[in-house]
């Protein structure tokens, strides 16, 4: 967090670096480092998801995903969760999102979530 909140910038004009100024708003979505941070954050989601699926008897993989243990995929700033559309599977996914929210203080934006036959696409953060 210190790396993100204590940033300083300089301007390069005609090949010469001029001064420093402090970043006042923290990390922005288009910042080049945001993709790396998203990757690190999604690694935490992956670990939490794997642990909860392994501990649960209720989670059901979507057809064709069990052999690969495919439960989710991450794209840019989206999380695609694939599972059976039953109550047990959705409880596990909800538990994963709740646990992730507690650990990271980031919350899924359920207003932007889309559901389709047991598949939920949601934006985290």
The first five atom37 places (N, CA, C, CB, O) and aatype in JSON, in Angstrom:
{
  "aatype": [20, 20, 20, 20, 20, 20, 20, 20, 20, 20, 20, 20, 20, 20, 20, 20, 20, 20, 20, 20, 20, 20, 20, 20, 20, 20, 20, 20, 20, 20, 20, 20, 20, 20, 20, 20, 20, 20, 20, 20, 20, 20, 20, 20, 20, 20, 20, 20, 20, 20, 20, 20, 20, 20, 20, 20, 20, 20, 20, 20, 20, 20, 20, 20, 20, 20, 20, 20, 20, 20, 20, 20, 20, 20, 20, 20, 20, 20, 20, 20, 20, 20, 20, 20, 20, 20, 20, 20, 20, 20, 20, 20, 20, 20, 20, 20, 20, 20, 20, 20, 20, 20, 20, 20, 20, 20, 20, 20, 20, 20, 20, 20, 20, 20, 20, 20, 20, 20, 20, 20, 20, 20, 20, 20, 20],
  "atom_mask": [
    [1, 1, 1, 1, 1],
    [1, 1, 1, 1, 1],
    [1, 1, 1, 1, 1],
    [1, 1, 1, 1, 1],
    [1, 1, 1, 1, 1],
    [1, 1, 1, 1, 1],
    [1, 1, 1, 1, 1],
    [1, 1, 1, 1, 1],
    [1, 1, 1, 1, 1],
    [1, 1, 1, 1, 1],
    [1, 1, 1, 1, 1],
    [1, 1, 1, 1, 1],
    [1, 1, 1, 1, 1],
    [1, 1, 1, 1, 1],
    [1, 1, 1, 1, 1],
    [1, 1, 1, 1, 1],
    [1, 1, 1, 1, 1],
    [1, 1, 1, 1, 1],
    [1, 1, 1, 1, 1],
    [1, 1, 1, 1, 1],
    [1, 1, 1, 1, 1],
    [1, 1, 1, 1, 1],
    [1, 1, 1, 1, 1],
    [1, 1, 1, 1, 1],
    [1, 1, 1, 1, 1],
    [1, 1, 1, 1, 1],
    [1, 1, 1, 1, 1],
    [1, 1, 1, 1, 1],
    [1, 1, 1, 1, 1],
    [1, 1, 1, 1, 1],
    [1, 1, 1, 1, 1],
    [1, 1, 1, 1, 1],
    [1, 1, 1, 1, 1],
    [1, 1, 1, 1, 1],
    [1, 1, 1, 1, 1],
    [1, 1, 1, 1, 1],
    [1, 1, 1, 1, 1],
    [1, 1, 1, 1, 1],
    [1, 1, 1, 1, 1],
    [1, 1, 1, 1, 1],
    [1, 1, 1, 1, 1],
    [1, 1, 1, 1, 1],
    [1, 1, 1, 1, 1],
    [1, 1, 1, 1, 1],
    [1, 1, 1, 1, 1],
    [1, 1, 1, 1, 1],
    [1, 1, 1, 1, 1],
    [1, 1, 1, 1, 1],
    [1, 1, 1, 1, 1],
    [1, 1, 1, 1, 1],
    [1, 1, 1, 1, 1],
    [1, 1, 1, 1, 1],
    [1, 1, 1, 1, 1],
    [1, 1, 1, 1, 1],
    [1, 1, 1, 1, 1],
    [1, 1, 1, 1, 1],
    [1, 1, 1, 1, 1],
    [1, 1, 1, 1, 1],
    [1, 1, 1, 1, 1],
    [1, 1, 1, 1, 1],
    [1, 1, 1, 1, 1],
    [1, 1, 1, 1, 1],
    [1, 1, 1, 1, 1],
    [1, 1, 1, 1, 1],
    [1, 1, 1, 1, 1],
    [1, 1, 1, 1, 1],
    [1, 1, 1, 1, 1],
    [1, 1, 1, 1, 1],
    [1, 1, 1, 1, 1],
    [1, 1, 1, 1, 1],
    [1, 1, 1, 1, 1],
    [1, 1, 1, 1, 1],
    [1, 1, 1, 1, 1],
    [1, 1, 1, 1, 1],
    [1, 1, 1, 1, 1],
    [1, 1, 1, 1, 1],
    [1, 1, 1, 1, 1],
    [1, 1, 1, 1, 1],
    [1, 1, 1, 1, 1],
    [1, 1, 1, 1, 1],
    [1, 1, 1, 1, 1],
    [1, 1, 1, 1, 1],
    [1, 1, 1, 1, 1],
    [1, 1, 1, 1, 1],
    [1, 1, 1, 1, 1],
    [1, 1, 1, 1, 1],
    [1, 1, 1, 1, 1],
    [1, 1, 1, 1, 1],
    [1, 1, 1, 1, 1],
    [1, 1, 1, 1, 1],
    [1, 1, 1, 1, 1],
    [1, 1, 1, 1, 1],
    [1, 1, 1, 1, 1],
    [1, 1, 1, 1, 1],
    [1, 1, 1, 1, 1],
    [1, 1, 1, 1, 1],
    [1, 1, 1, 1, 1],
    [1, 1, 1, 1, 1],
    [1, 1, 1, 1, 1],
    [1, 1, 1, 1, 1],
    [1, 1, 1, 1, 1],
    [1, 1, 1, 1, 1],
    [1, 1, 1, 1, 1],
    [1, 1, 1, 1, 1],
    [1, 1, 1, 1, 1],
    [1, 1, 1, 1, 1],
    [1, 1, 1, 1, 1],
    [1, 1, 1, 1, 1],
    [1, 1, 1, 1, 1],
    [1, 1, 1, 1, 1],
    [1, 1, 1, 1, 1],
    [1, 1, 1, 1, 1],
    [1, 1, 1, 1, 1],
    [1, 1, 1, 1, 1],
    [1, 1, 1, 1, 1],
    [1, 1, 1, 1, 1],
    [1, 1, 1, 1, 1],
    [1, 1, 1, 1, 1],
    [1, 1, 1, 1, 1],
    [1, 1, 1, 1, 1],
    [1, 1, 1, 1, 1],
    [1, 1, 1, 1, 1],
    [1, 1, 1, 1, 1],
    [1, 1, 1, 1, 1],
    [1, 1, 1, 1, 1]
  ],
  "atom_positions": [
    [[0.83, -1.19, 0.0], [0.0, 0.0, 0.0], [0.87, 1.25, 0.0], [-0.94, 0.0, 1.2], [0.5, 2.27, -0.59]],
    [[2.01, 1.18, 0.66], [2.91, 2.34, 0.7], [3.4, 2.69, -0.7], [4.11, 2.06, 1.63], [3.57, 3.87, -1.02]],
    [[3.63, 1.68, -1.53], [4.1, 1.94, -2.9], [3.05, 2.7, -3.72], [4.45, 0.62, -3.6], [3.39, 3.53, -4.55]],
    [[1.79, 2.4, -3.47], [0.71, 3.03, -4.23], [0.37, 4.41, -3.68], [-0.53, 2.15, -4.22], [0.11, 5.34, -4.45]],
    [[0.36, 4.56, -2.36], [-0.09, 5.82, -1.76], [1.01, 6.87, -1.62], [-0.69, 5.54, -0.41], [0.7, 8.03, -1.36]],
    [[2.25, 6.49, -1.79], [3.33, 7.48, -1.63], [4.07, 7.72, -2.95], [4.32, 7.01, -0.57], [5.27, 8.0, -2.95]],
    [[3.36, 7.61, -4.05], [4.01, 7.74, -5.35], [4.43, 9.18, -5.63], [3.07, 7.25, -6.45], [3.8, 10.14, -5.18]],
    [[5.51, 9.31, -6.39], [6.0, 10.6, -6.86], [6.25, 10.48, -8.35], [7.31, 11.05, -6.09], [6.67, 9.42, -8.83]],
    [[5.98, 11.54, -9.09], [6.11, 11.52, -10.54], [7.06, 12.61, -11.0], [4.74, 11.7, -11.2], [7.26, 13.62, -10.32]],
    [[7.65, 12.39, -12.16], [8.44, 13.42, -12.81], [7.99, 13.49, -14.26], [9.98, 13.14, -12.69], [7.38, 12.55, -14.77]],
    [[8.3, 14.59, -14.91], [7.91, 14.79, -16.3], [9.17, 14.79, -17.16], [7.11, 16.12, -16.49], [10.17, 15.43, -16.83]],
    [[9.09, 14.06, -18.26], [10.21, 14.01, -19.19], [9.84, 14.82, -20.42], [10.57, 12.53, -19.57], [8.95, 14.45, -21.18]],
    [[10.54, 15.95, -20.62], [10.32, 16.82, -21.78], [11.59, 16.88, -22.62], [9.89, 18.24, -21.34], [12.66, 17.22, -22.12]],
    [[11.44, 16.53, -23.88], [12.59, 16.56, -24.8], [13.77, 15.78, -24.24], [13.0, 18.0, -25.07], [14.92, 16.21, -24.39]],
    [[13.51, 14.65, -23.61], [14.56, 13.79, -23.1], [15.13, 14.2, -21.77], [15.63, 13.73, -24.07], [16.03, 13.53, -21.27]],
    [[14.64, 15.28, -21.17], [15.14, 15.73, -19.87], [14.06, 15.57, -18.8], [15.61, 17.19, -19.95], [12.9, 15.92, -19.0]],
    [[14.48, 15.04, -17.66], [13.56, 14.83, -16.54], [13.48, 16.11, -15.72], [14.02, 13.64, -15.65], [14.5, 16.71, -15.37]],
    [[12.24, 16.53, -15.42], [12.02, 17.77, -14.66], [11.21, 17.48, -13.4], [11.29, 18.81, -15.53], [10.07, 17.03, -13.48]],
    [[11.81, 17.74, -12.24], [11.13, 17.76, -10.95], [10.32, 16.54, -10.59], [10.26, 18.9, -10.91], [10.21, 15.57, -11.35]],
    [[9.77, 16.62, -9.4], [8.9, 15.57, -8.88], [7.65, 16.22, -8.32], [9.62, 14.73, -7.8], [7.68, 17.33, -7.8]],
    [[6.55, 15.52, -8.45], [5.34, 15.95, -7.74], [4.66, 14.71, -7.19], [4.37, 16.75, -8.69], [4.73, 13.62, -7.76]],
    [[4.01, 14.9, -6.09], [3.39, 13.8, -5.36], [2.04, 13.44, -5.98], [3.21, 14.16, -3.88], [1.26, 14.32, -6.35]],
    [[1.78, 12.14, -6.09], [0.48, 11.66, -6.56], [-0.57, 11.93, -5.5], [0.52, 10.16, -6.9], [-0.38, 11.55, -4.34]],
    [[-1.65, 12.58, -5.87], [-2.63, 12.97, -4.87], [-3.85, 12.07, -4.78], [-3.08, 14.33, -5.15], [-4.56, 12.11, -3.78]],
    [[-4.11, 11.26, -5.79], [-5.34, 10.47, -5.8], [-5.09, 8.97, -5.71], [-6.12, 10.77, -7.03], [-6.05, 8.19, -5.8]],
    [[-3.87, 8.53, -5.55], [-3.6, 7.11, -5.48], [-3.66, 6.47, -6.85], [-4.58, 6.44, -4.55], [-3.5, 7.14, -7.87]],
    [[-3.88, 5.19, -6.86], [-3.87, 4.41, -8.09], [-5.17, 4.6, -8.86], [-3.64, 2.93, -7.79], [-6.26, 4.55, -8.28]],
    [[-5.07, 4.81, -10.15], [-6.24, 4.96, -11.02], [-6.39, 3.7, -11.86], [-6.11, 6.23, -11.94], [-5.43, 2.94, -12.03]],
    [[-7.58, 3.47, -12.39], [-7.86, 2.25, -13.14], [-6.96, 2.09, -14.36], [-9.31, 2.23, -13.56], [-6.58, 0.97, -14.68]],
    [[-6.61, 3.14, -15.04], [-5.79, 3.05, -16.25], [-4.3, 3.04, -15.96], [-6.11, 4.2, -17.17], [-3.49, 2.97, -16.88]],
    [[-3.93, 3.12, -14.71], [-2.52, 3.1, -14.34], [-1.92, 1.76, -14.77], [-2.35, 3.32, -12.8], [-2.53, 0.71, -14.55]],
    [[-0.74, 1.78, -15.39], [-0.13, 0.53, -15.87], [0.07, -0.52, -14.77], [1.19, 0.82, -16.51], [0.05, -1.72, -15.06]],
    [[0.27, -0.09, -13.54], [0.48, -1.06, -12.46], [-0.82, -1.74, -12.02], [1.12, -0.37, -11.26], [-0.78, -2.77, -11.35]],
    [[-1.98, -1.18, -12.39], [-3.25, -1.75, -11.94], [-3.46, -3.17, -12.45], [-4.41, -0.87, -12.39], [-4.06, -3.99, -11.75]],
    [[-2.97, -3.49, -13.65], [-3.09, -4.85, -14.17], [-2.29, -5.84, -13.33], [-2.64, -4.91, -15.63], [-2.73, -6.97, -13.1]],
    [[-1.12, -5.44, -12.88], [-0.31, -6.32, -12.04], [-0.95, -6.51, -10.67], [1.11, -5.75, -11.87], [-0.95, -7.61, -10.12]],
    [[-1.5, -5.44, -10.13], [-2.19, -5.55, -8.84], [-3.42, -6.44, -8.96], [-2.59, -4.17, -8.33], [-3.7, -7.23, -8.06]],
    [[-4.16, -6.31, -10.08], [-5.32, -7.17, -10.3], [-4.9, -8.63, -10.33], [-6.04, -6.78, -11.61], [-5.58, -9.49, -9.77]],
    [[-3.79, -8.92, -10.99], [-3.29, -10.29, -11.06], [-2.98, -10.83, -9.67], [-2.04, -10.37, -11.95], [-3.32, -11.97, -9.36]],
    [[-2.35, -10.02, -8.84], [-2.04, -10.45, -7.47], [-3.32, -10.68, -6.66], [-1.17, -9.4, -6.77], [-3.42, -11.65, -5.91]],
    [[-4.28, -9.78, -6.81], [-5.54, -9.9, -6.09], [-6.3, -11.14, -6.54], [-6.4, -8.64, -6.29], [-6.88, -11.85, -5.71]],
    [[-6.3, -11.42, -7.84], [-7.02, -12.59, -8.34], [-6.34, -13.89, -7.91], [-7.11, -12.53, -9.86], [-6.99, -14.93, -7.85]],
    [[-5.05, -13.84, -7.63], [-4.37, -15.01, -7.08], [-4.96, -15.34, -5.7], [-2.84, -14.77, -6.98], [-5.12, -16.51, -5.36]],
    [[-5.26, -14.31, -4.93], [-5.91, -14.52, -3.62], [-7.29, -15.14, -3.82], [-6.01, -13.19, -2.84], [-7.67, -16.05, -3.08]],
    [[-8.05, -14.66, -4.79], [-9.38, -15.23, -5.09], [-9.23, -16.7, -5.46], [-10.08, -14.44, -6.24], [-10.02, -17.54, -5.02]],
    [[-8.23, -17.01, -6.27], [-8.0, -18.39, -6.71], [-7.71, -19.3, -5.52], [-6.85, -18.45, -7.71], [-8.25, -20.4, -5.44]],
    [[-6.87, -18.85, -4.61], [-6.56, -19.66, -3.43], [-7.78, -19.86, -2.54], [-5.44, -19.01, -2.62], [-8.02, -20.96, -2.05]],
    [[-8.54, -18.79, -2.34], [-9.76, -18.89, -1.51], [-10.78, -19.8, -2.18], [-10.37, -17.48, -1.27], [-11.42, -20.61, -1.51]],
    [[-10.95, -19.66, -3.48], [-11.9, -20.49, -4.23], [-11.5, -21.96, -4.15], [-11.98, -20.04, -5.71], [-12.34, -22.82, -3.87]],
    [[-10.23, -22.26, -4.4], [-9.76, -23.65, -4.36], [-9.98, -24.27, -2.99], [-8.28, -23.72, -4.74], [-10.43, -25.41, -2.88]],
    [[-9.65, -23.53, -1.95], [-9.81, -24.03, -0.57], [-11.28, -24.33, -0.27], [-9.26, -23.0, 0.45], [-11.6, -25.38, 0.28]],
    [[-12.17, -23.4, -0.63], [-13.59, -23.58, -0.31], [-14.23, -24.7, -1.13], [-14.34, -22.29, -0.55], [-15.09, -25.41, -0.63]],
    [[-13.82, -24.85, -2.38], [-14.36, -25.95, -3.2], [-13.9, -27.28, -2.65], [-13.92, -25.8, -4.67], [-14.68, -28.23, -2.57]],
    [[-12.63, -27.35, -2.27], [-12.07, -28.59, -1.73], [-12.76, -29.0, -0.42], [-10.57, -28.44, -1.49], [-12.97, -30.19, -0.17]],
    [[-13.12, -28.02, 0.4], [-13.75, -28.3, 1.69], [-15.25, -28.56, 1.58], [-13.51, -27.14, 2.63], [-15.87, -29.0, 2.54]],
    [[-15.83, -28.28, 0.41], [-17.28, -28.38, 0.26], [-17.7, -29.66, -0.46], [-17.81, -27.17, -0.48], [-17.04, -30.1, -1.41]],
    [[-18.8, -30.23, 0.01], [-19.41, -31.36, -0.7], [-20.53, -30.86, -1.62], [-19.97, -32.4, 0.31], [-21.07, -31.64, -2.4]],
    [[-20.86, -29.58, -1.52], [-22.0, -29.03, -2.24], [-21.66, -28.42, -3.59], [-22.67, -28.01, -1.4], [-22.53, -28.3, -4.44]],
    [[-20.39, -28.04, -3.81], [-20.03, -27.35, -5.04], [-20.09, -28.32, -6.22], [-18.62, -26.74, -4.93], [-19.58, -29.44, -6.15]],
    [[-20.72, -27.88, -7.29], [-20.81, -28.67, -8.5], [-20.16, -27.95, -9.67], [-22.26, -29.0, -8.83], [-20.49, -26.81, -9.97]],
    [[-19.22, -28.64, -10.31], [-18.58, -28.06, -11.5], [-19.55, -28.07, -12.66], [-17.3, -28.83, -11.86], [-20.4, -28.96, -12.77]],
    [[-19.43, -27.12, -13.52], [-20.2, -27.07, -14.75], [-19.72, -28.2, -15.65], [-20.06, -25.68, -15.47], [-18.58, -28.65, -15.53]],
    [[-20.59, -28.67, -16.54], [-20.27, -29.78, -17.43], [-18.96, -29.5, -18.19], [-21.43, -30.03, -18.42], [-18.8, -28.45, -18.8]],
    [[-18.05, -30.46, -18.14], [-16.79, -30.34, -18.85], [-15.69, -29.62, -18.09], [-17.02, -29.65, -20.13], [-14.58, -29.5, -18.59]],
    [[-15.98, -29.14, -16.88], [-15.0, -28.36, -16.12], [-14.36, -29.13, -14.97], [-15.66, -27.12, -15.58], [-13.33, -28.71, -14.44]],
    [[-14.95, -30.26, -14.57], [-14.47, -30.97, -13.39], [-13.05, -31.51, -13.59], [-15.41, -32.1, -13.03], [-12.22, -31.42, -12.69]],
    [[-12.78, -32.09, -14.76], [-11.45, -32.67, -15.01], [-10.36, -31.61, -14.92], [-11.42, -33.34, -16.4], [-9.25, -31.88, -14.47]],
    [[-10.68, -30.4, -15.35], [-9.72, -29.29, -15.31], [-9.75, -28.55, -13.97], [-10.01, -28.31, -16.44], [-8.89, -27.71, -13.71]],
    [[-10.73, -28.88, -13.15], [-10.99, -28.14, -11.9], [-11.16, -26.65, -12.22], [-9.84, -28.36, -10.87], [-10.64, -25.79, -11.52]],
    [[-11.9, -26.4, -13.28], [-12.14, -25.02, -13.73], [-13.37, -24.47, -13.03], [-12.32, -24.97, -15.28], [-14.5, -24.91, -13.28]],
    [[-13.16, -23.5, -12.16], [-14.27, -22.88, -11.42], [-14.4, -21.4, -11.73], [-14.08, -23.08, -9.93], [-15.45, -20.8, -11.5]],
    [[-13.33, -20.8, -12.26], [-13.37, -19.37, -12.55], [-12.23, -18.99, -13.49], [-13.28, -18.55, -11.25], [-11.23, -19.7, -13.62]],
    [[-12.42, -17.85, -14.14], [-11.39, -17.28, -15.02], [-11.38, -15.77, -14.79], [-11.67, -17.62, -16.53], [-12.41, -15.17, -14.47]],
    [[-10.23, -15.17, -14.96], [-10.08, -13.73, -14.77], [-9.7, -13.08, -16.09], [-9.01, -13.42, -13.68], [-8.84, -13.57, -16.82]],
    [[-10.35, -11.96, -16.4], [-10.07, -11.19, -17.6], [-9.99, -9.73, -17.22], [-11.16, -11.43, -18.7], [-10.89, -9.21, -16.56]],
    [[-8.93, -9.06, -17.63], [-8.77, -7.6, -17.41], [-9.19, -7.25, -15.99], [-9.61, -6.79, -18.44], [-8.39, -7.4, -15.07]],
    [[-10.41, -6.78, -15.78], [-10.87, -6.48, -14.42], [-12.18, -7.2, -14.12], [-11.04, -4.96, -14.23], [-13.0, -6.71, -13.33]],
    [[-12.38, -8.35, -14.74], [-13.6, -9.14, -14.54], [-13.26, -10.53, -14.02], [-14.39, -9.24, -15.84], [-12.18, -11.06, -14.27]],
    [[-14.19, -11.09, -13.29], [-14.07, -12.45, -12.77], [-15.25, -13.25, -13.31], [-14.03, -12.48, -11.2], [-16.41, -12.89, -13.08]],
    [[-14.97, -14.33, -14.02], [-16.0, -15.21, -14.56], [-16.01, -16.47, -13.71], [-15.75, -15.54, -16.08], [-15.03, -17.22, -13.69]],
    [[-17.12, -16.72, -13.01], [-17.28, -17.91, -12.19], [-18.16, -18.88, -12.94], [-17.89, -17.56, -10.79], [-19.25, -18.52, -13.4]],
    [[-17.69, -20.13, -13.09], [-18.47, -21.16, -13.77], [-18.74, -22.29, -12.8], [-17.73, -21.68, -15.05], [-17.82, -22.86, -12.2]],
    [[-20.01, -22.62, -12.64], [-20.39, -23.7, -11.75], [-21.8, -24.14, -12.1], [-20.31, -23.27, -10.25], [-22.48, -23.52, -12.92]],
    [[-22.23, -25.23, -11.47], [-23.63, -25.63, -11.62], [-24.51, -24.55, -11.0], [-23.89, -27.03, -10.96], [-24.09, -23.87, -10.07]],
    [[-25.68, -24.41, -11.5], [-26.59, -23.39, -10.99], [-27.44, -23.86, -9.83], [-27.48, -22.91, -12.09], [-28.61, -23.5, -9.75]],
    [[-26.88, -24.67, -8.94], [-27.65, -25.13, -7.79], [-27.31, -24.32, -6.55], [-27.4, -26.63, -7.53], [-26.32, -23.59, -6.53]],
    [[-28.13, -24.45, -5.53], [-27.98, -23.66, -4.3], [-26.63, -23.93, -3.64], [-29.12, -23.98, -3.33], [-25.97, -23.0, -3.19]],
    [[-26.23, -25.18, -3.56], [-24.97, -25.53, -2.91], [-23.77, -24.85, -3.56], [-24.77, -27.02, -2.92], [-22.9, -24.32, -2.86]],
    [[-23.72, -24.88, -4.88], [-22.61, -24.24, -5.6], [-22.6, -22.73, -5.38], [-22.69, -24.54, -7.09], [-21.55, -22.13, -5.17]],
    [[-23.78, -22.13, -5.43], [-23.87, -20.68, -5.24], [-23.52, -20.26, -3.82], [-25.26, -20.2, -5.59], [-22.99, -19.17, -3.61]],
    [[-23.83, -21.12, -2.85], [-23.44, -20.83, -1.46], [-21.91, -20.8, -1.34], [-24.04, -21.9, -0.49], [-21.36, -19.94, -0.65]],
    [[-21.25, -21.73, -2.01], [-19.78, -21.77, -1.97], [-19.21, -20.51, -2.62], [-19.24, -23.04, -2.69], [-18.29, -19.9, -2.08]],
    [[-19.75, -20.12, -3.76], [-19.28, -18.91, -4.45], [-19.51, -17.68, -3.57], [-20.0, -18.73, -5.83], [-18.64, -16.82, -3.47]],
    [[-20.68, -17.6, -2.93], [-20.98, -16.47, -2.04], [-20.0, -16.44, -0.87], [-22.44, -16.56, -1.52], [-19.53, -15.38, -0.48]],
    [[-19.7, -17.61, -0.32], [-18.75, -17.7, 0.79], [-17.37, -17.21, 0.35], [-18.67, -19.15, 1.33], [-16.68, -16.5, 1.09]],
    [[-16.96, -17.59, -0.86], [-15.67, -17.16, -1.4], [-15.63, -15.64, -1.53], [-15.41, -17.82, -2.78], [-14.66, -15.0, -1.12]],
    [[-16.68, -15.06, -2.1], [-16.72, -13.6, -2.28], [-16.74, -12.88, -0.93], [-17.96, -13.19, -3.11], [-16.1, -11.84, -0.78]],
    [[-17.47, -13.42, 0.04], [-17.5, -12.82, 1.38], [-16.13, -12.88, 2.05], [-18.55, -13.52, 2.26], [-15.67, -11.91, 2.65]],
    [[-15.49, -14.04, 1.95], [-14.16, -14.2, 2.56], [-13.14, -13.27, 1.89], [-13.69, -15.67, 2.46], [-12.32, -12.65, 2.56]],
    [[-13.21, -13.2, 0.57], [-12.31, -12.3, -0.16], [-12.55, -10.85, 0.26], [-12.51, -12.47, -1.68], [-11.59, -10.09, 0.44]],
    [[-13.8, -10.46, 0.4], [-14.13, -9.09, 0.81], [-13.57, -8.77, 2.19], [-15.65, -8.88, 0.8], [-13.06, -7.67, 2.42]],
    [[-13.67, -9.72, 3.11], [-13.14, -9.5, 4.46], [-11.63, -9.34, 4.45], [-13.53, -10.66, 5.37], [-11.09, -8.49, 5.16]],
    [[-10.95, -10.15, 3.66], [-9.49, -10.12, 3.63], [-8.96, -8.88, 2.9], [-8.96, -11.38, 2.96], [-8.01, -8.25, 3.36]],
    [[-9.58, -8.53, 1.78], [-9.03, -7.48, 0.91], [-9.7, -6.11, 1.08], [-9.15, -7.9, -0.52], [-9.14, -5.09, 0.66]],
    [[-10.87, -6.08, 1.68], [-11.7, -4.87, 1.77], [-12.17, -4.4, 0.39], [-10.92, -3.76, 2.46], [-12.54, -3.23, 0.23]],
    [[-12.15, -5.3, -0.61], [-12.73, -5.03, -1.93], [-14.05, -5.77, -2.01], [-11.75, -5.46, -3.09], [-14.17, -6.89, -1.5]],
    [[-15.05, -5.16, -2.66], [-16.36, -5.78, -2.74], [-16.77, -5.98, -4.18], [-17.39, -4.95, -2.0], [-16.54, -5.11, -5.02]],
    [[-17.38, -7.13, -4.48], [-17.9, -7.33, -5.83], [-19.04, -6.34, -6.11], [-18.4, -8.78, -6.02], [-19.84, -6.05, -5.22]],
    [[-19.1, -5.85, -7.31], [-20.16, -4.93, -7.69], [-21.31, -5.76, -8.26], [-19.66, -3.88, -8.73], [-21.35, -6.04, -9.46]],
    [[-22.22, -6.15, -7.4], [-23.32, -7.03, -7.81], [-24.29, -6.33, -8.75], [-24.06, -7.53, -6.59], [-25.03, -7.0, -9.47]],
    [[-24.3, -5.0, -8.77], [-25.15, -4.27, -9.71], [-24.68, -4.49, -11.15], [-25.16, -2.77, -9.37], [-25.48, -4.4, -12.08]],
    [[-23.4, -4.78, -11.32], [-22.86, -5.01, -12.66], [-22.75, -6.5, -12.99], [-21.49, -4.36, -12.79], [-22.31, -6.86, -14.08]],
    [[-23.14, -7.36, -12.06], [-23.04, -8.8, -12.27], [-24.1, -9.26, -13.28], [-23.2, -9.57, -10.94], [-25.19, -8.7, -13.34]],
    [[-23.74, -10.27, -14.05], [-24.66, -10.86, -15.01], [-24.71, -12.35, -14.73], [-24.23, -10.57, -16.49], [-23.68, -12.99, -14.53]],
    [[-25.92, -12.92, -14.73], [-26.09, -14.34, -14.45], [-26.67, -15.02, -15.68], [-27.01, -14.56, -13.22], [-27.52, -14.47, -16.36]],
    [[-26.18, -16.24, -15.95], [-26.69, -16.99, -17.08], [-26.51, -18.48, -16.81], [-25.99, -16.57, -18.39], [-25.38, -18.97, -16.86]],
    [[-27.57, -19.18, -16.54], [-27.55, -20.62, -16.34], [-26.42, -21.08, -15.41], [-27.42, -21.32, -17.67], [-25.64, -21.97, -15.76]],
    [[-26.33, -20.47, -14.25], [-25.32, -20.86, -13.27], [-23.98, -20.19, -13.48], [-25.14, -22.33, -13.31], [-23.01, -20.55, -12.81]],
    [[-23.91, -19.24, -14.38], [-22.67, -18.52, -14.6], [-22.86, -17.08, -14.16], [-22.23, -18.6, -16.09], [-23.85, -16.45, -14.52]],
    [[-21.94, -16.57, -13.41], [-22.01, -15.19, -12.96], [-20.74, -14.48, -13.37], [-22.22, -15.1, -11.44], [-19.64, -14.94, -13.08]],
    [[-20.89, -13.35, -14.05], [-19.73, -12.5, -14.38], [-19.85, -11.27, -13.51], [-19.68, -12.12, -15.93], [-20.87, -10.58, -13.55]],
    [[-18.84, -10.99, -12.72], [-18.91, -9.83, -11.84], [-17.59, -9.09, -11.81], [-19.31, -10.25, -10.44], [-16.53, -9.69, -12.04]],
    [[-17.65, -7.82, -11.54], [-16.47, -6.97, -11.44], [-16.12, -6.86, -9.96], [-16.71, -5.56, -12.07], [-16.98, -6.56, -9.14]],
    [[-14.86, -7.1, -9.63], [-14.39, -7.02, -8.25], [-13.64, -5.71, -8.08], [-13.48, -8.23, -7.88], [-12.83, -5.34, -8.93]],
    [[-13.92, -5.0, -6.97], [-13.17, -3.76, -6.7], [-13.99, -2.53, -6.88], [-11.99, -3.68, -7.59], [-13.49, -1.42, -6.69]]
  ]
}
